[in-house]
Amino acid sequence: MSNKETNNKRSDGYGGRHMGGMGKVEKAKDFKGTMNKLNQYLKPYSLAIITVIIFAIGSAAFSIVGPKILGKATTKLFQGLVNKVMGVAGAAIDFEYIGNIVILLLGLYIISAVFSFVQGYIMSGIAQKVSYKMRKEISQKINRMPLKYFDTKTHGEVLSRVTNDVDTVSQTLNQSMSQIITSVITIIGVLIMMISISWQMTIVALLILPISMTLIMAVVKKSQKYFKSQQEFLGHVNGQVEEVYGGHNIIKAFNREEEAVIKFEELNNNLYNSAWKSQFLSGMMMPIMTFIGNIGYVAVSILGGWLAIKKTIEVGDILSFIQYIRTFTQPIAQVAQIANVLQSTAAAAERVFEFLEEEEEVPESKNPVKLEEVRGEVTFKDVQFGYNPDKIIINDFSAHIKPGQKVAIVGPTGAGKTTMIKLLMRFYDLNNGSILIDGHDIKDFKREDLRNMFGMVLQDTWLFNGSIMENIRYGKLDATDEEVIEAAKAAHVHHFVKALPNGYNMELNEEASNISQGQKQLLTIARAILSNPNILILDEATSSVDTRTEVFIQKAMENLMENRTSFIIAHRLSTIRNADLILVMKDGDIVEQGNHEELLKANGFYASLYNSQFENMDAS
């Protein structure tokens, strides 16, 4: 991943949350519309969500009444002690009453915990089902998207939809939804309980809140810019480490270790300077809240003591009230944090929905053609194509390929060779003209049936994490081990696989870096041989193998191409001398066509390309 991609991932809100939601919060363009769409995902679980709300209310309610009941036990204990000190006859502490209160409180807190567990369990299930559905829809959507979409997006941008964005939505549903219900109920319930104890003490407690919030907002405003730069520099550091690790051999070869260290230290210093400031400022929140809270406790305690002396309230009520103040400030902070989280969630959900609403490939034909037998006749008729409609790169391509012909497409870089193959497999749709297979327009086939006709070996090899056996079998999933080995032998893979640790069961690591590029190429050729395609496409299939191996591969390819229509994109013209038809492309047009001898006799563009390669070889 490049620096740019890493930075995007970090600074766009994909990289996690800060304490108290103090980092820069990415906001959705259409918060209300996005939340309405998210509600459609939650609609099937309405009954379960109502159950969650009921249990959340129950959990909060049972927890809220606890301090007031505990206050009664404190009052009873205080009265007993005072009476004993004052020598009141028969004075004693009513431990039975206090014991009953303790048992009652224990029961209430157990019920509250059970309610909290049940609503958490249900909400976790809902969150995972919604995220499962989102990931499934994104996965299906990816397969319906035109390739031109992926030409304009980085891999990181697409992957973030499936991973970070869906995770953000899932975490919010799992944690914040029940938390916001509990917090709101707690705020309302605690406020009612505080007023029921003393409206005067409640006013004093509430007056402390604006002071606390003003100071906290000042800290947030100051720290926000440092959190933003911290995320930005974190992306730079991660990107630099990733690049240095990926290009470790190159750095060693050019003796650039010192420059890499200097660059890292510069980025690391920038990260350090912004990180310690952001963390220090965010760390001030708790001391500030504690300080203001302590002032509030002092004020409430003094007022409570005065009211107790006047017999307006009881001593136990002061203890209950102080507990309620502690309980009251926590959900307020949670609601403020959740408000930020919901903004980030809406932004993440909006990106998911934008992706799901992207334009899809042209719909399949309602009455698709299904060929019983593919002969391999291919016709290009006046093909015009441009990745952008205003920039046509294939101007007027026409050619007729007979069944079983071996067709080579040659030309300089950018001539449109690979583009023609992409059009043939309908990775892109034409601007004008048509492509026919056995007389049927490729638009009349289902894409799946069309692509099943082809076998491809590309210059850019693609192998996945798994064993060598599994990678070859990808060409034919129901192939037996014996069939896989036969295909490997035909592609001259067998001899080097047997020499590897665990042979065919050897696991290929990420990007298959534990085998050479030439060996990767041989594995993809074996895969194509196993798939036994009707039409074969070879895009510089032997570009990464040595000359000796290339001879073997050419023989294997000759056997594979026998009685099959084959398209060969070649830069080394020496490899396509025996092609039945050579199409010479230049600037999106066929400028010459014929076999090798005919084109050399014509002494045109092909002859100049061919001769220039051999001149270069002689010069070297």
C-alpha positions in Angstrom: 0.0 0.0 0.0 1.4 3.4 -0.9 1.8 6.3 1.4 -1.2 8.0 -0.2 -3.4 4.9 0.4 -2.2 4.5 3.9 -2.8 8.2 4.7 -6.3 8.0 3.2 -7.1 5.0 5.3 -5.9 6.7 8.5 -7.2 10.2 8.1 -10.6 9.3 6.6 -11.9 8.0 9.9 -11.0 4.3 9.1 -8.3 4.1 11.7 -10.2 3.9 15.0 -11.6 6.3 17.5 -10.1 8.6 20.0 -11.0 8.9 23.7 -14.1 10.9 24.2 -14.6 11.1 20.5 -12.1 14.0 20.5 -10.6 13.3 17.1 -11.8 15.0 14.0 -15.3 13.5 13.3 -16.1 12.7 9.7 -19.7 13.7 9.0 -22.1 12.2 6.5 -23.3 14.4 3.6 -26.8 13.2 4.3 -27.1 12.1 7.9 -30.9 11.7 7.9 -31.1 9.9 4.6 -28.2 7.5 5.6 -29.9 6.7 9.0 -33.2 6.0 7.2 -31.4 3.5 4.9 -29.7 1.9 7.9 -33.1 1.6 9.6 -34.2 -0.5 6.6 -31.5 -3.0 7.6 -32.8 -3.0 11.2 -36.5 -3.3 10.2 -36.5 -7.1 10.2 -35.3 -7.1 13.8 -37.9 -4.6 15.1 -39.3 -7.0 17.7 -35.8 -7.9 18.9 -34.9 -4.1 19.1 -38.1 -3.4 21.2 -37.0 -6.2 23.5 -33.6 -4.6 23.8 -35.1 -1.3 24.6 -37.4 -2.8 27.3 -34.4 -4.7 28.9 -32.2 -1.6 28.7 -34.9 0.4 30.5 -35.3 -2.3 33.1 -31.5 -2.5 33.6 -31.2 1.2 34.1 -34.3 1.5 36.3 -33.2 -1.2 38.7 -29.8 0.3 38.9 -31.1 3.9 39.5 -33.3 3.0 42.5 -30.3 1.4 44.3 -28.7 4.6 45.8 -32.0 5.8 47.3 -32.7 2.5 49.0 -29.1 2.4 50.2 -29.7 5.9 51.6 -32.5 4.6 53.8 -30.1 2.0 55.3 -27.6 4.7 55.9 -30.2 6.8 57.7 -31.3 3.9 59.8 -27.7 3.1 60.7 -27.0 6.8 61.5 -30.1 7.1 63.7 -29.2 4.0 65.7 -25.7 5.3 66.3 -26.9 8.8 67.3 -29.5 7.3 69.7 -26.8 5.2 71.3 -24.4 8.1 71.7 -27.2 10.2 73.2 -28.1 7.5 75.7 -31.6 6.9 74.5 -33.1 4.0 76.4 -33.4 0.8 74.3 -31.4 2.4 71.5 -29.9 -0.1 69.0 -29.0 -0.4 65.4 -31.7 -2.2 63.4 -29.4 -4.7 61.7 -32.3 -6.8 60.5 -33.7 -3.8 58.6 -30.3 -3.0 57.2 -29.8 -6.7 56.2 -33.1 -6.7 54.4 -32.0 -3.5 52.5 -28.7 -5.2 51.5 -30.5 -8.3 50.3 -33.0 -6.1 48.4 -30.1 -4.1 46.8 -28.3 -7.3 45.9 -31.4 -8.6 44.2 -32.0 -5.4 42.3 -28.4 -5.3 41.0 -28.5 -8.9 40.0 -31.7 -8.3 38.0 -30.1 -5.2 36.5 -27.0 -7.2 35.5 -29.2 -10.0 34.0 -31.2 -7.4 32.0 -28.0 -5.8 30.8 -26.6 -9.2 29.7 -29.8 -10.1 27.8 -30.1 -6.8 25.9 -26.3 -7.0 25.1 -26.7 -10.6 23.8 -29.6 -9.7 21.6 -28.0 -6.5 20.3 -24.8 -8.3 19.4 -26.7 -10.8 17.3 -28.6 -8.0 15.5 -25.3 -6.1 14.8 -23.6 -9.2 13.4 -26.6 -10.1 11.2 -26.7 -6.6 9.8 -22.9 -6.5 9.2 -23.1 -10.0 7.7 -25.8 -8.9 5.3 -23.8 -5.7 4.4 -20.7 -7.7 3.6 -22.6 -10.2 1.6 -24.3 -7.5 -0.5 -20.9 -5.8 -1.0 -19.3 -9.1 -2.1 -22.1 -9.7 -4.6 -22.0 -6.1 -5.7 -18.3 -6.3 -6.5 -19.0 -9.1 -8.9 -21.6 -7.0 -10.7 -19.5 -3.9 -10.9 -17.9 -2.8 -14.2 -14.1 -2.9 -14.3 -14.0 0.8 -15.1 -15.1 1.5 -11.5 -12.0 -0.3 -10.2 -9.8 1.6 -12.6 -10.6 4.8 -10.8 -10.4 3.5 -7.2 -7.5 2.2 -5.1 -7.7 -1.3 -3.6 -7.6 0.3 -0.2 -10.8 2.4 -0.9 -12.7 -0.7 -2.0 -11.5 -2.9 0.8 -12.3 -0.3 3.4 -16.0 -0.7 2.5 -15.9 -4.4 3.4 -13.7 -4.0 6.5 -13.5 -0.7 8.3 -16.8 0.9 7.3 -18.9 -2.2 8.0 -17.0 -2.8 11.3 -17.7 0.8 12.3 -21.5 0.3 11.7 -21.4 -3.0 13.5 -19.6 -1.7 16.6 -22.1 1.2 16.8 -25.1 -1.1 16.6 -23.5 -3.5 19.1 -22.4 -0.9 21.7 -23.7 2.6 21.1 -27.3 1.7 20.4 -28.0 0.1 23.7 -25.6 2.5 25.5 -27.5 5.6 24.3 -30.8 4.1 25.4 -29.3 3.3 28.8 -27.7 6.7 29.1 -30.9 8.6 28.2 -32.9 6.6 30.7 -30.2 7.0 33.3 -30.1 10.8 32.9 -33.9 11.1 33.1 -34.2 8.6 36.0 -31.4 10.1 38.0 -32.7 13.6 37.6 -36.1 12.5 38.9 -34.5 10.8 41.9 -32.3 13.9 42.6 -35.4 16.2 42.5 -37.3 13.8 44.7 -34.5 14.1 47.4 -34.0 17.9 47.2 -34.7 20.4 44.4 -32.3 22.8 46.0 -29.4 20.4 45.9 -30.4 19.5 42.3 -30.1 23.1 41.2 -26.6 23.4 42.8 -25.5 20.1 41.1 -26.8 21.3 37.7 -25.0 24.7 38.0 -21.7 22.8 38.1 -22.4 21.2 34.6 -22.0 24.3 32.4 -18.7 25.1 34.1 -17.4 21.6 33.4 -18.7 21.4 29.9 -17.2 24.9 29.0 -13.8 23.8 30.2 -14.0 20.4 28.4 -15.1 22.0 25.1 -12.1 24.4 25.3 -9.8 21.4 25.7 -11.5 19.5 22.9 -11.2 22.5 20.5 -7.5 22.9 21.4 -6.7 19.2 21.1 -8.7 18.5 17.9 -6.1 19.9 15.5 -3.4 17.8 17.2 -5.5 14.6 16.9 -5.9 15.4 13.2 -2.2 15.8 12.7 -1.5 12.7 14.8 -3.6 10.6 12.5 -2.0 12.2 9.4 1.6 11.6 10.6 0.7 8.1 11.8 -0.3 7.3 8.2 3.0 8.7 7.0 5.0 6.6 9.5 3.1 3.4 8.6 3.4 4.1 4.9 7.1 4.7 5.2 7.7 1.6 7.3 5.6 -0.5 4.9 7.6 0.8 1.9 10.9 0.3 3.5 10.0 -3.3 4.5 8.6 -4.1 1.1 11.7 -2.7 -0.7 14.3 -3.8 1.9 16.5 -5.5 -0.7 16.5 -2.5 -3.0 17.5 -0.2 0.0 20.3 -2.6 0.9 21.5 -2.8 -2.8 21.7 1.0 -3.1 23.1 1.6 0.4 20.2 3.8 1.3 19.7 2.6 4.9 20.9 5.9 6.4 18.5 7.9 4.3 15.6 5.6 5.2 16.4 6.0 8.9 16.7 9.8 8.6 13.3 10.0 6.8 11.7 7.8 9.5 13.2 9.9 12.3 11.8 13.0 10.7 8.3 11.5 10.4 8.5 9.9 13.8 9.4 13.3 15.4 6.4 14.9 13.7 4.2 12.1 15.0 5.7 12.4 18.5 5.2 16.2 18.7 1.5 16.0 17.7 0.8 12.8 19.6 2.1 13.9 23.0 0.2 17.2 22.7 -3.1 15.5 21.7 -2.7 12.8 24.4 -1.7 15.4 27.1 -4.7 17.6 26.3 -7.1 14.7 26.2 -5.6 13.4 29.4 -6.6 16.8 31.0 -10.3 15.9 30.6 -10.5 13.6 33.5 -8.6 15.8 36.0 -10.8 18.8 35.0 -14.0 16.7 35.4 -12.8 15.3 38.7 -11.8 18.8 40.0 -15.2 20.4 39.0 -17.0 17.3 40.4 -15.2 17.6 43.7 -16.3 21.3 44.0 -19.8 20.1 43.3 -19.6 17.4 46.0 -18.4 20.0 48.5 -21.2 22.4 47.6 -23.8 19.7 47.7 -22.5 18.2 51.0 -22.5 21.6 52.7 -26.1 22.4 51.5 -27.2 18.8 52.3 -25.8 19.1 55.8 -27.6 22.4 56.3 -30.9 20.8 55.0 -30.3 17.8 57.3 -29.9 20.1 60.3 -33.2 21.8 59.4 -34.8 18.3 59.1 -35.7 18.9 55.5 -33.8 15.8 54.4 -32.2 12.8 56.1 -28.5 12.0 56.4 -28.8 9.0 54.1 -30.3 11.3 51.4 -27.0 13.2 51.2 -25.1 9.9 50.5 -27.7 8.9 47.9 -27.6 12.4 46.3 -23.8 12.3 46.0 -24.0 8.8 44.3 -26.6 10.2 41.9 -24.3 13.1 41.0 -21.6 10.6 40.1 -24.1 8.6 38.1 -25.5 11.7 36.4 -22.2 13.0 34.9 -21.2 9.7 33.3 -24.2 9.2 30.9 -24.0 12.9 29.9 -20.4 12.3 28.8 -21.4 9.0 27.1 -24.2 10.8 25.1 -21.8 13.4 23.9 -19.3 10.7 22.8 -22.1 8.7 21.2 -23.2 11.8 19.2 -19.7 11.9 17.7 -19.7 8.1 17.1 -23.1 8.3 15.3 -21.6 11.0 13.0 -18.7 8.7 12.1 -21.1 5.7 11.8 -23.3 7.7 9.4 -20.3 8.6 7.3 -19.2 4.9 7.2 -22.7 3.7 6.4 -23.0 6.4 3.7 -19.8 5.1 2.0 -21.2 1.5 2.1 -24.6 2.7 0.6 -22.8 4.8 -2.0 -20.9 1.7 -3.1 -24.0 -0.5 -3.1 -25.8 2.1 -5.3 -22.9 2.4 -7.8 -23.8 1.8 -11.5 -23.6 -1.9 -12.3 -22.6 -3.8 -15.5 -25.1 -3.8 -18.4 -27.8 -6.4 -17.5 -27.6 -9.9 -18.9 -29.6 -10.8 -22.0 -33.1 -12.0 -21.1 -32.8 -14.9 -23.5 -29.1 -15.8 -23.4 -27.4 -18.0 -26.0 -26.2 -21.4 -24.7 -23.8 -23.2 -27.2 -23.7 -27.0 -27.0 -20.3 -27.0 -28.6 -18.0 -24.0 -29.0 -16.1 -24.1 -32.4 -14.1 -20.9 -31.6 -14.9 -18.7 -34.6 -14.3 -15.1 -33.5 -15.3 -12.0 -35.5 -14.5 -8.4 -34.7 -16.8 -6.0 -36.6 -16.0 -2.3 -36.7 -15.0 -2.3 -33.0 -14.7 1.1 -31.3 -13.8 1.6 -27.7 -12.5 4.1 -25.2 -12.2 3.9 -21.4 -13.7 7.3 -21.5 -16.3 8.0 -24.3 -14.4 11.2 -25.4 -11.1 9.3 -25.7 -11.5 6.5 -28.2 -8.4 4.2 -28.2 -9.7 1.4 -30.5 -10.9 3.2 -33.6 -12.1 0.7 -36.2 -11.0 -2.8 -35.4 -12.2 -5.6 -37.8 -10.9 -9.1 -38.0 -12.1 -12.7 -38.7 -10.6 -15.6 -36.9 -11.4 -19.1 -38.0 -11.9 -22.0 -35.6 -8.6 -23.5 -34.3 -6.5 -20.6 -35.7 -3.5 -19.4 -33.7 -3.7 -15.6 -33.7 -0.9 -13.4 -32.6 -1.6 -9.7 -31.7 1.5 -7.6 -31.9 2.4 -3.9 -31.7 4.1 -1.3 -29.6 3.1 -0.5 -26.0 -0.3 1.3 -25.9 -1.4 0.0 -29.2 -4.5 -1.7 -27.7 -3.5 -5.3 -27.7 -4.5 -6.2 -24.1 -7.6 -4.0 -24.4 -8.9 -6.2 -27.3 -8.7 -9.2 -25.1 -10.6 -7.4 -22.3 -13.3 -6.6 -24.8 -13.4 -10.1 -26.1 -14.1 -11.4 -22.6 -16.6 -8.5 -22.0 -14.7 -7.0 -19.1 -15.8 -3.8 -20.9 -18.6 -3.1 -23.3 -18.0 -1.6 -26.7 -18.8 2.0 -27.7 -19.7 0.8 -31.2 -19.4 -2.3 -33.3 -19.7 -5.9 -32.2 -17.7 -9.1 -31.3 -19.1 -12.4 -32.4 -18.3 -15.9 -31.2 -19.6 -18.7 -33.5 -21.9 -16.1 -35.1 -23.4 -14.9 -31.8 -22.8 -11.4 -30.3 -21.0 -11.7 -27.0 -23.8 -9.6 -25.5 -26.2 -12.4 -26.1 -24.3 -14.8 -23.8 -24.4 -14.8 -20.0 -21.1 -13.4 -18.8 -20.4 -16.6 -16.8 -21.0 -18.8 -19.9 -18.9 -16.4 -22.1 -15.9 -16.5 -19.7 -16.1 -20.2 -19.2 -15.1 -20.5 -22.9 -11.8 -18.9 -22.2 -8.6 -19.9 -20.5 -6.1 -17.2 -19.7 -2.4 -17.0 -18.9 -1.4 -13.5 -18.1 2.0 -11.8 -17.7 0.9 -10.6 -14.3 0.5 -13.9 -12.4 -2.2 -14.3 -9.8 -1.9 -16.9 -7.1 -3.7 -17.1 -3.7 -2.8 -18.2 -0.2 -3.1 -22.0 -0.3 -1.2 -25.0 -1.5 0.2 -25.5 -5.0 -2.3 -28.2 -5.6 -5.2 -25.9 -4.7 -3.8 -23.1 -7.0 -3.6 -25.4 -10.0 -7.0 -26.9 -9.3 -8.5 -23.4 -9.4 -8.7 -24.0 -13.2 -11.1 -26.9 -12.6 -12.4 -27.2 -9.1 -13.6 -30.8 -9.4 -10.3 -32.1 -10.8 -8.7 -35.1 -9.2 -5.1 -35.0 -7.8 -4.0 -37.1 -10.7 -5.5 -34.6 -13.2 -3.8 -31.8 -11.5 -0.4 -33.6 -11.6 -0.9 -34.4 -15.3 -1.5 -30.7 -16.1 1.5 -29.9 -14.0 3.7 -32.3 -16.0 2.4 -30.8 -19.3 3.4 -27.4 -18.1 6.8 -28.6 -16.9 5.8 -27.8 -13.3 6.1 -31.3 -11.9 9.9 -31.5 -11.7 10.4 -28.3 -9.6 7.3 -28.9 -7.4 8.6 -32.3 -6.4 11.8 -30.6 -5.2 9.9 -28.2 -3.0 9.2 -28.8 0.8 5.9 -30.7 1.0 5.7 -30.9 -2.8 2.2 -30.1 -4.1 1.0 -29.5 -0.5 3.5 -26.6 0.0 1.6 -23.5 1.1 2.2 -20.4 -1.0 2.5 -17.3 1.3 1.2 -13.8 0.6 1.9 -12.8 -3.0 3.6 -16.3 -3.4 6.9 -14.7 -2.6 8.4 -18.1 -1.5 8.7 -19.2 -5.2 10.3 -17.5 -8.2 8.4 -15.4 -10.8 9.1 -18.0 -13.4 7.7 -20.7 -11.2 4.6 -18.6 -10.7 4.2 -18.3 -14.4 4.5 -22.1 -14.9 1.8 -22.7 -12.2 -0.7 -20.4 -14.0 0.1 -22.2 -17.3 -0.7 -25.5 -15.5 -3.9 -24.0 -14.3 -4.9 -23.1 -17.9 -4.0 -26.5 -19.2 -6.2 -28.1 -16.5 -9.2 -25.9 -17.3 -9.2 -27.3 -20.9 -10.7 -24.1 -22.5 -12.3 -23.7 -25.8 -10.5 -20.5 -26.6 -7.0 -19.7 -25.2 -5.5 -16.3 -24.3 -1.8 -16.0 -23.7 -0.5 -12.5 -22.7 3.2 -12.8 -22.7 2.8 -16.2 -21.0 6.5 -17.0 -21.1 8.0 -13.6 -20.3 9.2 -14.6 -16.9 10.9 -18.0 -17.6 14.4 -18.7 -18.8 15.2 -19.6 -22.4 15.5 -23.4 -21.7 12.2 -23.5 -19.8 10.6 -21.4 -22.6 11.3 -24.1 -25.1 9.5 -26.7 -23.0 6.6 -24.3 -22.4 6.3 -23.6 -26.1 6.0 -27.3 -26.7 3.4 -27.6 -24.0 1.5 -24.6 -25.4 1.6 -26.1 -28.9 -0.2 -29.2 -27.5 -2.6 -27.0 -25.6 -3.4 -24.8 -28.6 -4.0 -27.7 -30.9 -7.5 -27.5 -32.4 -8.2 -24.5 -30.2 -8.6 -20.9 -31.2 -5.7 -19.1 -29.5 -4.9 -15.4 -29.0 -1.3 -14.7 -28.2 -0.2 -11.2 -27.2 3.6 -11.1 -27.8 6.4 -8.6 -27.5 9.1 -11.1 -28.5 8.2 -11.6 -32.1 10.4 -14.7 -32.4 7.8 -16.6 -30.3 5.0 -16.2 -32.8 6.6 -17.1 -36.2 4.4 -20.1 -36.6 1.1 -18.2 -35.9 -1.7 -18.8 -38.5 -2.6 -15.1 -38.4 -0.7 -12.1 -37.0 -2.7 -8.9 -36.4 -0.4 -5.9 -36.2 -1.8 -3.1 -34.2 -0.8 0.6 -34.0 -2.8 3.4 -32.3 -5.9 1.2 -31.9 -6.1 0.0 -35.5 -5.0 -3.1 -37.4 -2.4 -1.7 -39.8 -1.4 -5.1 -41.2 -2.4 -8.8 -41.0 -1.1 -12.0 -42.4 1.3 -14.8 -41.4 5.0 -14.2 -40.5 6.4 -14.7 -44.0 3.8 -12.6 -45.7 4.3 -9.7 -43.3 8.1 -9.8 -43.7 7.8 -9.7 -47.5 5.4 -6.7 -47.2 8.3 -4.9 -45.5 5.9 -2.8 -43.5 5.4 -1.9 -39.8 5.7 -5.6 -38.7 9.0 -6.0 -40.6 10.5 -2.9 -39.0 9.4 -4.2 -35.5 10.8 -7.6 -36.1 14.1 -6.4 -37.6 14.6 -3.8 -34.8 14.3 -6.6 -32.2 17.1 -8.6 -33.8 19.2 -5.5 -34.4 19.0 -4.9 -30.6 19.9 -8.5 -29.9 22.9 -8.3 -32.2 24.0 -5.0 -30.6 23.8 -6.5 -27.2 
